[in-house]
Structures are given as structure tokens and as C-alpha cells.
Amino acid sequence: MDIDLLKLRIPVTELLFSTSRSGGPGGQNVNKVNTKVELRFRIDYAEGLTEIERSKIKVTLKNKINSEGELLIISQSERTQLSNRKKAEEKFYKLIAGALTEKKPRKATRPTLSSKNERLVGKKLRGTIKKLRKNTTRSDEE
């Protein structure tokens, strides 16, 4: 699905943003400034999506959806809140577009004759290596 079309169907007003202090290295900037951005999207209340699309998103992105039914995306890699917000939005639209695109069904194929022969040659070689490991004449027991 096209990301620009998604931006029209799901406006930014439906996205909930919250900020907090991000962890990790960064010195004073990390300790003082709320640069971490959490984007929350309530799938059930999205007006721009059909019921089929909502269920499809719930199935494909189930690991990113919390118990309240919100899609949660966190961005804290940048130093400014604005750039983290843009990055979170970008990530959100890419995820939704990926979840809504139809996957091509896999066409079943058969192994080629050469790949079958290659496999059999490998099996024969492995068998001869294992046979050579065995000591057929035991001189210790005599």
C-alpha cells in the first residue's frame, strides 16, 4: 500500500504522542530533555480503516499491540524530540503499509534433477567417509 495514501486515510490527529526522558548515553541532554517519543495508535477507533484492514493489522502486528489495543511505537535514537517524532511517524506508516500489502502466494516448485543428483552424491560421499572410520580388522582382540 502507498504511504502517501495512508497519510491521507490516517491523519496525524488520530496518533497520540507522549514524551519522556530517554535512557542510555548522551550525558546532560538525556538527563534534562524529554526526547523519547512514544506513538500510540488505537486501531479500533481508526476512522480511515475498514474493519477488514483493522483485523489484518491486529493479526500481522500483534507483537507491537499492547493490552489496550494500541499500536505502540517508540523512538529515542535522535537528540531532539521533533526528529524522534518524525521518525516514529515514518516507522508507523511503514508498518501499517507493510501490514496491509497483500503477500504473494508461494508457488510450489520441485527440486531440479541436478540438485537431486548433487544431494545423492553428497550422501554417498558421507557414507564412504563413515565406512572408512570403522576399523574392520581388529588386531587387538586376536
Buried (B, 14 or more C-beta within 10 A) or exposed (E): BEEEEBBEBBEEEBBEBEBEBBEEEBEEEBEEBEBBBBBBBEBEEBEEBEEEBBEBBBEBBEEBBEEEEBBBBBBBEBEEBEBBBBBBBEBBBEBBBEBBEEEEEEEEEEEEEEEEEEEEEEEEEEEEEEEEEEEEEEEEEE
